[in-house]
């Protein structure tokens, strides 16, 4: 009888030890990096954020992976989520994503709803036209033209505010704009120069389109955050480390190779957002 009782006590002790281990009874439970991190990116922007099967590529993706790693999340802990321009604020406000790296321009209007770290890149709004187009030489030559941009993007808002006499055609994604440009449905596409370079550089589009090369804005790409996030300062530190290490330039060069794209002299960014 005594042996049976001792055996039962030993068995209960073993079960308790196993339960503690499975719950991370020591260091495991305090390892935040053991959880997934959800990062919003574009799925349809070659050279920046592009999804091909289960593979994600582009400059935004590279920066996201680098920052996530510095925050303690290895690549296998990243869950990439589609973040179309019109949905970005909602994704952050409802905590469907933890961060957004999706050509997300920092501006005062967006700061009313979300927070930002960065910027990690400064682009300029430009125009993409068909390779044989000669009449469009910049934003002042768009009178009477059909111009495509994406709903919810800064580029579309800039057109509405600053360019008169143009017919703005808004689409859900840049692939839709490209289809219209190729078939003559629109005369030009407008968005940030680095996005246009990526679109023109794809194998399917080589030789079909050209970037006008007359940027008319400054677009600082930030890391979108929920206003309650406390990761801003750590993200800025990670971006600076990527720049200093040379990995930032290596990624940018690789993702714009063959396009002739030259980033403005505002890059790499010299100043970051002040974190609350």
PLY file of the C-alpha trace (Angstrom):
ply
format ascii 1.0
element vertex 276
property float x
property float y
property float z
element edge 275
property int vertex1
property int vertex2
end_header
0.00 0.00 0.00
2.80 2.38 0.89
4.59 1.57 -2.38
1.45 2.32 -4.35
1.03 5.66 -2.60
4.65 6.63 -3.22
4.26 5.66 -6.86
1.17 7.82 -7.20
2.96 10.80 -5.65
5.90 10.36 -8.05
3.54 10.15 -11.00
1.76 13.35 -9.97
5.09 15.14 -9.58
6.11 14.06 -13.07
2.83 15.33 -14.55
3.25 18.67 -12.75
6.82 19.02 -14.06
5.66 18.25 -17.59
2.88 20.84 -17.32
5.35 23.50 -16.19
7.68 22.66 -19.07
4.92 22.78 -21.67
3.78 26.17 -20.36
7.33 27.52 -20.54
7.79 27.36 -16.81
11.20 29.01 -17.02
12.55 31.24 -19.81
10.32 29.99 -22.62
7.20 31.78 -21.40
8.97 35.15 -21.35
10.34 34.84 -24.90
8.14 37.24 -26.86
9.97 36.33 -30.06
8.43 32.87 -29.88
5.17 34.35 -31.23
4.39 35.23 -34.81
4.66 38.81 -36.04
2.14 39.93 -38.65
3.58 42.34 -41.22
1.54 44.10 -43.87
3.11 44.44 -47.31
1.93 44.94 -50.87
1.49 41.72 -52.84
1.45 43.35 -56.29
4.47 45.67 -56.43
7.50 44.00 -58.08
10.77 45.22 -56.59
9.05 46.36 -53.38
6.43 43.93 -52.12
5.52 41.00 -54.33
3.94 37.61 -53.63
4.75 34.71 -55.96
3.26 31.51 -54.56
4.62 31.30 -51.02
7.63 33.53 -51.80
7.80 37.23 -50.91
10.34 39.56 -52.53
11.23 43.23 -52.81
12.90 46.08 -50.99
10.01 46.56 -48.52
10.14 42.83 -47.77
13.90 42.93 -47.18
13.60 45.88 -44.79
10.70 44.17 -42.99
12.70 40.96 -42.52
15.75 42.87 -41.27
13.73 44.91 -38.77
11.76 41.88 -37.60
15.00 39.99 -36.98
16.38 42.89 -34.93
13.18 42.83 -32.88
13.73 39.14 -32.18
11.57 37.52 -34.86
13.33 35.11 -37.19
12.02 34.82 -40.74
9.95 31.71 -39.95
8.04 33.75 -37.34
6.86 36.33 -39.90
3.34 36.16 -41.30
2.99 38.48 -44.30
-0.46 40.01 -44.81
-1.75 41.81 -47.90
-2.01 45.55 -47.17
-3.65 47.42 -50.08
-3.35 51.20 -49.90
-7.00 51.77 -48.99
-6.92 49.25 -46.11
-3.71 50.13 -44.28
-5.11 52.31 -41.49
-7.90 49.83 -40.76
-5.46 46.90 -40.60
-3.42 48.74 -37.97
-6.33 50.15 -35.97
-7.95 46.72 -35.67
-4.63 44.99 -34.86
-4.85 42.68 -37.87
-1.16 43.45 -38.41
1.65 44.53 -36.07
3.58 46.62 -38.60
3.19 47.74 -42.21
6.01 48.08 -44.76
4.03 48.92 -47.90
5.28 52.10 -49.61
3.41 53.87 -46.80
4.04 57.61 -47.01
4.20 59.40 -43.66
1.82 62.36 -43.60
-0.15 64.39 -41.04
-3.53 63.04 -42.14
-2.49 59.44 -41.52
-0.85 60.33 -38.22
-4.30 61.14 -36.85
-5.13 57.42 -37.06
-1.82 55.51 -36.92
1.76 55.82 -35.74
4.96 55.68 -37.80
8.59 54.71 -37.41
11.17 55.52 -40.07
11.28 56.63 -42.80
13.39 53.88 -44.36
13.22 55.36 -47.89
12.26 58.63 -49.58
10.63 58.31 -52.99
9.26 60.91 -55.42
6.01 60.79 -57.38
6.56 60.34 -61.11
4.85 59.07 -64.27
5.01 55.80 -66.24
4.10 55.94 -69.93
4.28 53.66 -72.96
7.78 53.38 -74.42
6.80 55.26 -77.59
5.06 58.10 -75.74
6.62 61.52 -76.42
3.92 64.04 -75.54
3.99 63.42 -71.77
7.14 64.93 -70.29
6.03 65.71 -66.75
3.00 66.63 -64.65
2.47 69.88 -66.61
1.81 67.95 -69.83
-1.17 65.95 -68.54
-3.98 68.30 -69.60
-6.77 66.22 -71.15
-4.97 62.94 -70.45
-6.28 59.86 -68.65
-4.09 59.18 -65.63
-4.28 56.00 -63.54
-3.47 55.64 -59.84
-4.54 53.45 -56.93
-7.46 54.21 -54.63
-6.31 55.38 -51.20
-2.75 56.17 -52.29
-0.95 59.44 -51.60
-0.31 59.70 -55.34
-4.03 59.77 -56.13
-4.61 62.42 -53.45
-1.75 64.53 -54.83
-3.31 64.45 -58.30
-6.68 65.58 -56.95
-5.06 68.49 -55.09
-2.33 69.65 -57.46
-2.96 68.61 -61.08
-5.79 70.22 -63.02
-7.22 69.25 -66.40
-6.43 65.53 -66.03
-8.93 62.67 -65.82
-7.95 60.55 -62.82
-8.82 56.86 -63.18
-8.57 55.03 -59.84
-7.98 51.28 -59.63
-7.49 48.79 -56.78
-3.93 47.85 -57.77
-1.08 48.82 -60.08
-1.50 45.65 -62.14
-4.93 47.01 -63.12
-3.36 50.33 -64.11
-0.71 48.56 -66.19
-3.36 46.64 -68.12
-5.12 49.90 -68.96
-1.86 51.59 -69.98
-0.84 48.75 -72.26
-4.20 48.67 -74.04
-4.54 52.45 -74.33
-7.25 52.80 -71.70
-5.10 55.40 -69.93
-2.18 57.55 -71.06
-0.01 57.31 -67.96
0.27 55.85 -64.46
1.36 57.90 -61.51
2.85 56.74 -58.26
6.28 56.80 -56.62
9.31 56.53 -58.88
10.67 53.37 -57.25
7.31 51.62 -57.68
7.20 52.58 -61.36
10.78 51.35 -61.86
9.85 48.00 -60.33
6.80 47.64 -62.57
8.76 48.48 -65.72
11.58 46.10 -64.82
9.56 42.87 -64.72
10.28 40.32 -67.44
6.78 40.69 -68.88
7.05 44.50 -69.13
10.60 45.02 -70.35
10.69 47.43 -73.29
6.99 48.30 -73.04
7.09 51.24 -70.63
9.37 54.02 -69.41
9.56 56.25 -66.34
9.37 59.93 -67.33
11.99 60.82 -64.70
10.54 64.12 -63.49
9.52 63.50 -59.86
7.26 66.15 -58.35
6.96 65.24 -54.67
8.77 63.76 -51.68
7.30 60.55 -50.26
8.94 59.33 -47.01
8.14 55.64 -46.58
7.42 54.86 -42.94
6.71 51.75 -40.92
3.02 51.88 -40.03
2.13 51.07 -36.42
-0.90 51.04 -34.16
-0.86 54.23 -32.07
-0.40 52.12 -28.92
2.72 50.37 -30.22
5.94 50.76 -28.22
8.18 49.45 -31.00
8.91 52.77 -32.75
12.33 53.51 -31.22
13.55 49.92 -31.68
12.43 49.97 -35.33
14.32 53.22 -35.95
17.44 51.67 -34.39
17.07 48.63 -36.65
16.68 50.77 -39.80
19.80 52.76 -38.92
21.70 49.51 -38.37
20.60 48.23 -41.79
21.81 51.45 -43.42
25.14 51.46 -41.57
25.82 47.80 -42.36
25.44 48.29 -46.11
22.52 45.85 -46.30
20.09 48.68 -47.07
21.99 49.73 -50.23
22.60 46.13 -51.25
18.86 45.41 -51.15
17.93 48.60 -53.00
20.47 47.95 -55.78
19.36 44.33 -56.17
15.67 45.20 -56.38
16.08 47.98 -58.98
18.84 46.35 -61.04
18.60 47.01 -64.76
16.01 49.79 -64.49
18.39 52.73 -64.55
16.70 53.97 -61.41
18.71 56.42 -59.31
17.24 57.30 -55.89
17.24 60.94 -54.87
20.07 62.32 -52.76
17.65 62.35 -49.81
18.50 58.67 -49.46
19.30 56.95 -47.26
17.12 58.94 -44.84
19.06 61.04 -42.34
16.29 61.71 -39.79
13.59 59.49 -38.31
10.21 60.12 -36.75
10.30 61.23 -33.13
8.84 58.38 -31.11
6.32 59.24 -28.39
0 1
1 2
2 3
3 4
4 5
5 6
6 7
7 8
8 9
9 10
10 11
11 12
12 13
13 14
14 15
15 16
16 17
17 18
18 19
19 20
20 21
21 22
22 23
23 24
24 25
25 26
26 27
27 28
28 29
29 30
30 31
31 32
32 33
33 34
34 35
35 36
36 37
37 38
38 39
39 40
40 41
41 42
42 43
43 44
44 45
45 46
46 47
47 48
48 49
49 50
50 51
51 52
52 53
53 54
54 55
55 56
56 57
57 58
58 59
59 60
60 61
61 62
62 63
63 64
64 65
65 66
66 67
67 68
68 69
69 70
70 71
71 72
72 73
73 74
74 75
75 76
76 77
77 78
78 79
79 80
80 81
81 82
82 83
83 84
84 85
85 86
86 87
87 88
88 89
89 90
90 91
91 92
92 93
93 94
94 95
95 96
96 97
97 98
98 99
99 100
100 101
101 102
102 103
103 104
104 105
105 106
106 107
107 108
108 109
109 110
110 111
111 112
112 113
113 114
114 115
115 116
116 117
117 118
118 119
119 120
120 121
121 122
122 123
123 124
124 125
125 126
126 127
127 128
128 129
129 130
130 131
131 132
132 133
133 134
134 135
135 136
136 137
137 138
138 139
139 140
140 141
141 142
142 143
143 144
144 145
145 146
146 147
147 148
148 149
149 150
150 151
151 152
152 153
153 154
154 155
155 156
156 157
157 158
158 159
159 160
160 161
161 162
162 163
163 164
164 165
165 166
166 167
167 168
168 169
169 170
170 171
171 172
172 173
173 174
174 175
175 176
176 177
177 178
178 179
179 180
180 181
181 182
182 183
183 184
184 185
185 186
186 187
187 188
188 189
189 190
190 191
191 192
192 193
193 194
194 195
195 196
196 197
197 198
198 199
199 200
200 201
201 202
202 203
203 204
204 205
205 206
206 207
207 208
208 209
209 210
210 211
211 212
212 213
213 214
214 215
215 216
216 217
217 218
218 219
219 220
220 221
221 222
222 223
223 224
224 225
225 226
226 227
227 228
228 229
229 230
230 231
231 232
232 233
233 234
234 235
235 236
236 237
237 238
238 239
239 240
240 241
241 242
242 243
243 244
244 245
245 246
246 247
247 248
248 249
249 250
250 251
251 252
252 253
253 254
254 255
255 256
256 257
257 258
258 259
259 260
260 261
261 262
262 263
263 264
264 265
265 266
266 267
267 268
268 269
269 270
270 271
271 272
272 273
273 274
274 275
